[in-house]
Amino acid sequence: MPATPLPIVNPATGAVVVRLVADGPREVALHYLAARRAQPAWGATPIRKRIATIEKFREQVIARGDTLAQTLTQEVGKPIRQSRNELKGLVARLDFFIAESARTLREERVFSDPAQKLDERITHEPLGVIANISAWNYPYFVGSNVFVPALVAGNAVLYKPSEYATLTGRHIADMLHAAGVPEDVFVPVIGGGASGAALLSQPIDGVFFTGSYATGAKVAAAAGKRMIKVQLELGGKDPVYVCDDVDVRNAAAGLADGAFYNTGQSCCSVERIYVHEAIHDAFVDAFVAEVKQYRVGDPMDEATYIGPLARAAQLDVLRAQVADAKRKGAKVLLGGAAIKRKGNWFAPTVLCDVDHSMSVMRDESFGPIIGIQSVADDNAAIAQMNDTDYGLTAAVYTRESSRARRILARLQAGSVYWNCCDRVSPRLPWSGVKHSGIGLTLGTMGIETFTRPKAWHLRSA
Ligand code: TXE
């Protein structure tokens, strides 16, 4: 079979950075065999030694910070300051796993009765060889949510970075190997969808995926037949409701950042805003004023806030959403079209007079575009926020905590926010409902998830 070329393209310029070759079925099978052979010794290594490799990996991330940030910006178009923020966040995430893993995975005695001479215990066994099929929007983050606790728990990891974040993925592999993780225990698999599919055809013990609902459904189908553990972090259409009692300018500033940070390509980017009718017009004015200040331009420039889209294909999705919304009566307050320059550029776009007949309020946009809809009251807001196939995050802005709690309790989402948005904490589980996924990462539950519990019933003679 001929080798599949994998050109790495800078999305800000359209220039080819480097030409690679994707791993085909044969290479993927060899990677799998190497990982299978190496896993038992890694699983038998004391956990404190495995954690020590993550401590060394943390040192590498800090020491190589500038190069890592530049590669990320060159490869996915993330503005350089935001690339550095991602790395800072990565270090905080590593700190969490380093501090919590040994305690979370220790052997537990859950029952003991000397009269019956009985002891009941739980140990956490590694799953074995797992596939980590990852995304490009926060490649250091979303990968580390999986491969760090998976390695600490004693698994071998076949890591497939997104084809849009391949160079970033290779940096991760270099740093882990330099930190002492054996090369056959963390194995990068380079390529696109075909390499991912080849990985799924190997007799792996689990698959942990971040990406689109459409691909996630294929991954789940492949895993279902094989009865292996499957975890999916998929898309979102994350809504926010702004109540009538807020400081309008503060709320507008926070939500514009939530919608446009990372050029609107975060898992938990704000994708739709519902505003109480009493403050709707004032909020829209403040929001548009905020977005107008954002600097669009070369992502390597320190002053840039909005860069190109990582994937050219998304330009058509955004164009179609704007055209559909305009046809159905939406008003374009800002932007509304691609920017004519080399690379994948779309102008920051704000739409009002939108409703749920429009794709922009129901389908994932994943770009610098937002619809703002007026609502009559809290009940109307809740109904609209839940009117979607997705359920990753949802937020409410209000001064009143009891009102916030009442609303948040009724929202169908894995994470809910009061007076904040677009936020992930290593201490809290990260999960979605409906088409946003199954399973979870992060929190101590996100460490346990890479193990299977073994139940010990011990009766002494
Ligand atoms: O996703 P894909 P893409 C959403 C977002 C984005 C859209 C498409 O809306 O615009 O998905 O992004 C691998 N078997 N999110 O194209 O196709 C692929 O190589 C096995 C939201 O990046 O789902 C990559 O490594 N693997 C999300 C990974 O799957 C396959 C973050 C994801 O690719 C495969 C990213 C197959 N048949 C995208 N086909 C979030 N939660 O933030 C592809 N892959």
Residues whose N, C-alpha, C, O or C-beta is under 5 A from the ligand:
A	BS01	TXE	I133 S134 A135 N137 K160 P161 S162 E163 G191 G192 G193 G196 A197 T210 G211 S212 T215 K218 E233 L234 G235 S266 C267 E364 F366
